[in-house]
Amino acid sequence: AERKKNDKMVYALEAEPVLAEREAKEEDVHTLLELARKLEGLTRNVGMHAGGVLIAPGKLTDFCPLYLQPGSTSAVSQYDKNDVEAIGLVKFDFLGLATLTILEIAREFIIQRHPSQKDFKFENLPLDDQRVYALFADGNTEAVFQFESIGMQRMLKDARPNRLEDLIAMNALYRPGPMDLIPTYIARKQGKETPEYPDPRVKPILEETYGIMVYQEQVMQTAQILGGYSLGGADMLRRAMGKKDEKEMASQREIFRKGAGVNGLTQEKADEVFDLMEKFAGYGFNKSHSAAYALLAYHTAWLKRHYTAEFFCANMTVEMDDTDKLKILFGDAQKMGISFESPDVNRGNYRFEPITDRSVRYGLGAVKGTGQQAIESIVKARTEGGPFTSLYDFC
């Protein structure tokens, strides 16, 4: 029978001569392998991205076929992620973050306790508060979004960030691959090493990261400035570099050489810059993503510094079902001078609540074996009938 290109069955027959021998001699084995060849490469099952959303300029059915998964009312594209991109549709991944809930709960507490802050909004916070950056520099980042791991705390103590750009870069660097560049970034930030730039014309885009291409956008801008690419073309170059397609890379190298030549670079220098871009494109991080996360990190750290009680109440309310996490937060809060009022059916509510700037009322919802409905019933009975006077009265 004719065999498809890259047929895995061919590999199996070559790797195991006994299998080929049995196929030739035994009809059952021959029939089984023929059926296997027909199944090879077919779609086995259908999956759906948990947070992927397609956006089209009109009705989706004008662009791709849809179907409904059993038991669902959400339409799903029958094309996979590569095909929907090929037909020009935009894919968005929408992620849910508990941090956003924490920030909103903390904002509610701030407004409740501080009438002067009735219009409080995180987007109005100054981004140059050095007391907040000192918290990062000290590694005091337990429960600070994206910066709470031990390794991250160690890096913060070494780097001593003092601006939002540092947080953005560290968030992008602290992952497999670019992590190797962290010592260089820190040395250059501390003035122990001089930043190097592949060409003076790209200094403005690489200056904030001390000459290191940390972000995908920096690779694209370098291609635009030195290679004469459009930003759309530079994005295609970035993708080709990420996929390491040798044929496509050879083609892109020629395009870059030509554009760089027009901009005054020798072929040798053009190849040097291209190799540098290729190296960084392999693990460059998306700056807009890192910036959004760094901003959330700054907001949570700002809360921890300026509204410590509200910060811990919000975090412990969200984590109240995780005893191990509660224990860590409880210890960290005590280190920062926060005291806790013991669980009290006559005073407590479901959530952890700030009493003063330095004291917190323990949330009854965090008591094992309780639930929100039960706690709300207790609070309702207390509100209607006054404080409980005895265990008998409570029961």
C-alpha atoms as one frame of an Amber mdcrd trajectory, in Angstrom:
protein
   0.000   0.000   0.000   1.120   3.568  -0.676   2.456   5.245   2.447   1.915
   8.879   3.388   4.883  11.194   3.830   6.145  11.216   7.443   3.978   8.141
   8.142   4.859   7.088  11.690   4.054   3.510  10.746   6.997   3.553   8.324
   9.273   4.525  11.211   7.852   1.676  13.305   8.441  -0.863  10.522  12.023
   0.328  10.016  12.794   0.470  13.735  11.366  -2.981  14.429  12.126  -5.494
  11.616   9.989  -8.136  13.345   6.913  -5.963  12.744   7.657  -5.727   9.012
   8.248  -9.454   8.893   4.933 -10.205  10.609   3.090  -7.782   8.304   4.421
  -9.693   5.304   3.581 -13.129   6.705   0.425 -12.678   8.803  -2.821 -11.491
   7.263  -4.256 -10.276  10.594  -1.204  -8.097  11.262  -1.293  -6.791   7.681
  -4.994  -5.862   8.043  -4.390  -4.213  11.429  -1.541  -2.054  10.106  -3.552
  -1.069   7.023  -6.349   0.173   9.291  -3.801   1.984  11.469  -2.423   3.788
   8.401  -5.888   5.059   7.521  -6.328   6.443  11.046  -2.852   7.998  11.187
  -3.034  11.808  11.217  -6.814  12.034  11.663  -8.282  14.270  14.371  -8.816
  12.136  17.463 -10.910  14.528  19.533 -11.986  18.167  19.675 -10.732  20.558
  22.336 -11.632  24.110  23.206  -9.321  26.811  24.578 -10.476  27.771  28.076
 -10.167  31.529  27.514  -9.743  31.955  23.757 -12.159  34.335  22.036 -12.373
  34.985  18.290 -13.106  38.481  17.029 -14.347  39.074  13.476 -15.437  42.226
  11.598 -18.854  40.647  10.952 -20.769  37.428  11.621 -18.373  34.598  12.466
 -20.285  32.267  10.142 -19.168  34.462   7.229 -15.587  33.442   7.989 -15.525
  29.939   9.474 -17.802  27.013  10.358 -19.014  26.788  13.966 -20.343  24.031
  16.205 -21.776  23.661  19.706 -20.063  21.370  22.164 -22.450  18.915  23.847
 -24.018  20.505  26.926 -22.781  23.987  26.012 -24.440  27.062  24.522 -21.154
  28.633  23.391 -20.283  28.530  19.702 -16.821  27.166  18.885 -14.864  27.531
  15.641 -14.311  24.311  13.700 -10.998  25.759  12.503  -7.995  25.393  14.790
  -5.897  28.291  16.081  -3.577  28.352  13.062  -6.399  28.269  10.518  -8.432
  31.064  12.142  -5.303  33.203  12.117  -4.679  32.346   8.458  -8.156  33.592
   7.455  -7.514  36.903   9.220  -9.469  36.574  12.478  -8.104  37.966  15.740
  -7.611  35.611  18.711  -7.762  36.933  22.265  -6.982  34.976  25.425  -8.962
  36.284  28.385  -7.544  35.168  31.722  -9.239  35.453  35.088  -6.984  36.755
  37.874  -7.748  36.445  41.583  -5.564  39.546  42.027  -8.261  41.700  40.420
 -10.771  40.421  42.987  -8.290  41.142  45.793  -7.778  44.712  44.555 -11.532
  45.301  44.328 -12.203  43.949  47.851  -9.372  46.112  49.223 -10.797  49.158
  47.421 -14.191  48.527  49.059 -12.546  48.347  52.500 -10.586  51.575  51.878
 -13.745  53.453  50.891 -15.679  52.050  53.894 -13.028  52.989  56.464 -11.789
  56.241  54.956 -14.567  58.639  53.865 -11.954  60.962  52.334 -11.111  58.169
  49.862 -14.649  57.765  48.483 -13.345  58.317  44.930 -10.334  56.008  45.341
  -9.161  54.418  42.072  -5.991  52.430  41.450  -5.484  54.069  38.071  -4.960
  57.418  39.840  -2.007  56.198  41.923   1.407  57.801  41.272   3.844  55.279
  39.789   6.983  56.805  41.320   6.353  56.082  45.021   9.809  55.137  46.332
   8.339  53.657  49.535   6.614  51.083  47.321   9.812  50.327  45.401  11.639
  49.961  48.738   9.185  47.156  49.557  10.230  45.411  46.317  13.937  46.093
  46.934  13.675  44.522  50.402  12.037  41.408  48.920   8.977  42.006  51.104
   6.690  40.730  48.363   4.677  37.924  49.917   1.206  38.135  48.271   2.457
  40.728  45.758   1.267  39.605  42.326   3.964  37.814  40.257   6.762  38.698
  42.705   6.139  36.400  45.670   8.370  33.398  44.911  11.628  32.950  46.852
  13.681  33.208  43.647  11.926  36.410  42.634  12.473  37.906  46.102  16.186
  37.085  45.840  16.385  38.781  42.441  14.583  41.879  43.761  17.060  42.215
  46.634  19.967  42.035  44.172  18.470  44.363  41.554  16.825  46.891  43.916
  14.218  48.192  41.426  13.275  51.864  41.689  10.969  52.401  38.690   8.105
  50.642  36.935  10.345  49.792  33.950  12.482  47.642  36.271   9.435  45.663
  37.407   8.342  45.156  33.787  11.813  43.884  32.810  12.146  41.586  35.831
   8.742  40.075  35.217   9.805  39.344  31.621  13.270  38.037  32.556  12.220
  35.723  35.377  11.385  32.684  33.241  13.366  29.828  31.656  15.788  31.095
  28.997  16.022  34.835  29.653  16.749  34.085  33.325  20.403  33.699  32.284
  20.437  37.428  31.473  19.387  38.532  34.976  22.984  38.887  36.311  23.901
  41.059  33.281  20.773  43.194  33.726  21.529  43.705  37.434  25.229  44.491
  36.826  24.334  47.089  34.203  21.592  48.606  36.349  24.000  48.907  39.292
  26.626  50.548  37.054  29.081  47.656  37.436  28.946  46.887  33.708  28.599
  49.238  30.733  25.525  48.688  28.506  26.345  47.713  24.918  24.203  48.524
  21.882  24.409  46.816  18.457  24.027  50.235  16.785  23.607  53.789  18.170
  20.262  54.097  16.358  18.655  51.416  18.545  19.930  52.891  21.824  16.604
  54.737  22.469  14.637  51.457  22.361  17.171  49.367  24.326  18.222  51.972
  26.892  15.515  51.132  29.442  16.752  47.507  29.546  20.459  48.474  29.496
  21.134  47.214  25.968  19.471  43.807  26.459  16.640  42.797  24.101  14.178
  41.672  26.746  10.962  42.170  24.771   9.609  40.958  21.438   8.753  44.575
  20.638  12.447  45.523  20.892  13.360  42.827  18.355  10.648  44.140  16.020
  11.746  47.776  16.417  15.375  46.828  15.735  14.271  45.126  12.500  12.274
  48.243  11.615  15.041  50.762  12.367  18.065  48.879  11.006  16.511  46.454
   8.509  13.883  48.745   7.011  11.008  46.408   7.919   7.449  47.579   8.391
   6.157  46.691  11.872   3.884  44.088  10.260   6.879  42.594   8.472   8.906
  42.745  11.696   6.191  40.749  13.463   6.391  38.081  10.749  10.181  38.038
  11.268   9.699  37.610  15.026   7.379  34.649  14.445   9.790  33.045  11.990
  12.600  33.421  14.534  10.439  31.864  17.242   9.599  28.851  15.044  13.250
  28.432  13.926  12.166  27.630  10.353  15.540  27.370   8.561  14.199  28.065
   5.060  12.166  31.061   6.221  15.083  32.336   8.322  17.446  32.223   5.334
  14.924  34.258   3.345  14.473  36.760   6.200  18.236  37.118   6.614  18.529
  38.201   2.972  15.707  40.721   3.426  17.415  42.094   6.550  20.820  42.292
   4.838  19.300  44.257   1.985  17.455  46.685   4.267  20.439  47.055   6.602
  22.678  47.780   3.590  20.399  50.660   2.609  20.768  51.919   6.204  24.574
  51.849   6.009  25.420  48.497   7.638  27.973  46.119   6.145  26.841  42.552
   5.489  29.043  41.366   8.351  27.462  43.853  10.770  23.967  43.063   9.440
  24.538  39.346  10.104  25.852  40.144  13.585  22.701  42.145  14.423  20.452
  39.506  12.831  22.105  36.760  14.914  21.607  38.876  18.035  17.924  39.409
  17.204  17.481  35.705  16.501  19.008  34.821  19.867  16.710  37.149  21.807
  13.582  36.442  19.725  13.746  32.821  20.884  12.727  33.807  24.399  11.759
  37.484  24.178   8.630  38.277  26.153   5.694  40.404  25.074   6.226  43.793
  26.747   2.560  44.802  26.867   1.767  41.594  28.767   4.649  42.113  31.191
   3.719  45.791  31.661   0.114  44.922  32.553   1.307  42.376  35.117   3.944
  44.745  36.529   1.289  47.431  36.993  -0.904  44.990  38.944   2.156  44.057
  40.999   2.801  47.735  41.760  -0.839  48.243  42.796  -0.751  45.267  45.183
   2.588  46.431  46.634   1.187  49.970  47.020  -1.706  48.509  49.022   0.657
  46.468  51.169   2.694  49.581  51.946  -0.083  52.147  52.488  -3.218  50.167
  53.457  -1.677  47.112  55.078  -4.771  45.968  57.015  -7.005  46.246  53.944
  -4.384  44.430  51.873  -4.249  41.407  54.174  -8.032  41.328  54.689  -8.605
  41.169  50.933  -5.947  38.485  50.398  -7.088  36.331  53.307 -10.733  36.611
  52.247  -9.884  35.308  48.768  -7.641  32.548  50.185  -9.856  31.561  53.140
 -10.349  27.996  51.844  -6.584  27.391  51.641  -5.336  26.822  55.201  -1.662
  26.662  54.176  -1.877  29.976  52.326  -3.755  31.572  55.240  -0.970  30.522
  57.591   1.649  32.203  55.366  -0.420  35.395  55.076  -1.094  35.416  58.829
   2.646  35.204  59.574   3.506  37.898  57.026   0.818  40.211  58.415   2.180
  39.809  61.938   5.688  40.656  60.669   4.238  43.907  59.341   2.699  44.754
  62.705  -0.872  43.587  62.080  -2.743  42.039  65.023  -5.772  39.763  64.686
  -8.964  39.668  66.704  -9.931  36.032  67.275 -13.018  34.640  65.500 -16.064
  35.968  67.373 -19.686  35.132  66.502 -20.798  38.385  68.141 -18.508  40.623
  66.088 -17.192  38.792  63.044 -18.588  38.543  59.525 -17.921  36.159  56.661
 -14.934  38.138  55.340 -11.775  39.269  57.105 -12.301  42.949  57.971  -9.964
  45.803  58.921 -10.766  47.308  62.345  -7.945  49.865  62.460  -4.821  50.499
  60.389  -3.047  47.776  62.377  -5.767  45.330  63.446  -7.954  42.833  61.604
 -11.119  40.981  62.595 -10.796  37.315  61.665 -13.239  36.177  58.976 -15.700
  33.558  60.211 -15.705  32.043  56.716 -12.120  30.880  57.326 -13.198  28.681
  60.255 -13.088  25.083  59.016 -16.448  23.425  58.524 -18.386  26.651  58.007
 -19.843  28.017  54.785 -20.983  31.391  53.534 -24.679  30.585  53.956 -24.200
  29.413  57.557 -22.160  32.506  58.479 -24.713  34.826  56.881 -27.452  33.120
  58.938 -25.443  33.747  62.128 -24.914  37.417  61.214 -28.625  37.823  60.384
 -29.704  36.277  63.712 -27.245  38.517  65.584 -28.451  41.620  63.740 -32.114
  40.869  64.458 -31.830  39.541  68.026 -28.703  41.175  69.385 -25.449  39.509
  70.537 -25.533  35.858  71.549 -25.432  35.535  75.343 -24.545  31.850  75.653
 -23.832  28.690  73.698 -27.475  27.709  74.288 -28.624  31.063  72.870 -26.304
  30.627  69.881 -27.542  27.099  69.112
